[in-house]
Amino acid sequence: MTTGGVGRLLELGLGGKVALVAGSGPGLGRSCALGLAEAGAIVACVDLDGTRAAALVAEIASRGGRAAGFESDLRRTSDAEMVVSEVSKEFGRLDVVVDVIGEIRYGRAVDLSDDDWEYSLDAVLRQFFNLGRAAGRYLVAQGLGGSLVSISSVSGLAGAPFHAPYGAAKAGLMSLTRSLAIEFAPAGIRVNNVAPGAVATPRVVDRLGGRSPDGLPLRSRAPLGRMGEPDEIAKVVVFLSSELASYVSGQTIVVDGGATAEFALGAMDPDLIPDNSTLEQPR
């Protein structure tokens, strides 16, 4: 029993809501879908690979949640429109859209091809524009408000050497977030973005040769001294999708262990901090 309305303050308000999660791979997409399901949402798992979507649906069901899988290539406008229509028909409504898709190609800018550039923009920016546009149309017509959340990267906040197209696309995603937030605001639809730093997804862990012997997260240059975990990003996504963020829109929330907060030249070595008493003070 609660008194004084305190209990309502932390209610997520996601019970029975329908959340479309685009990108159902084993990393951030999986964590976001599971987090939303745990919060009570019905989850539509959308992926380019129908097998991956089906596997995530089965995992959600095994945990007592409700979900359905959909195969779609959101780089195509027709696919984005179709999957929004299919999800809304399957569940009778749509309330939350989370986009986790974002592929990366590495290389020096002078060596990257036109295809590398177009691939990055298609896989990051075009597909979210397609999905956001299709979902926005539906949510406006539905008249119940809603929430769109995309995943960018700190690569879009600073220079992204050796993956410049990806960084440019992620920066564009942040700008698109602000534009859509303003356009959709009259309909009560919030649009936000999460910019992770280094996250220990299965793909990244494999690329870096596994975790440390003691099983702790991989070390990182972030002030917190480690990489983030997929679930730590998912918690922020669930927050932005929920009623807890009812007055948050047009924002990019950085979740990077403090990496982008650090002084550009690096943190000062504590052993080299001067004694103020020995310094000449201005008069």
Buried (B, 14 or more C-beta within 10 A) or exposed (E): EEEEEEEEEEEBBBEEBBBBBBBBBBBBBBBBBBBBBBBBBBBBBBBBEBEBBBBBBEBBEEEEBBBBBBBBBBBBBEBBBBBBEBBBEBBEBBBBBBBBBBEBBEEEEEEBEEEBBEBBBBBBBBBBBBBBBBBBEBBBEBEBBBBBBBBBBBBBBEEBEEBBBBBBBBBBBBEBBBEBBEBBEEBBBBBBBBBBBBBBBEEBBEEEEEBEEEEEBBEBEBEEEBBBBBBBBBBBBBBBBBBBBEEBBBBBBBBBBBBBEBEEEEEEEEEEEEEEEEEEEEE
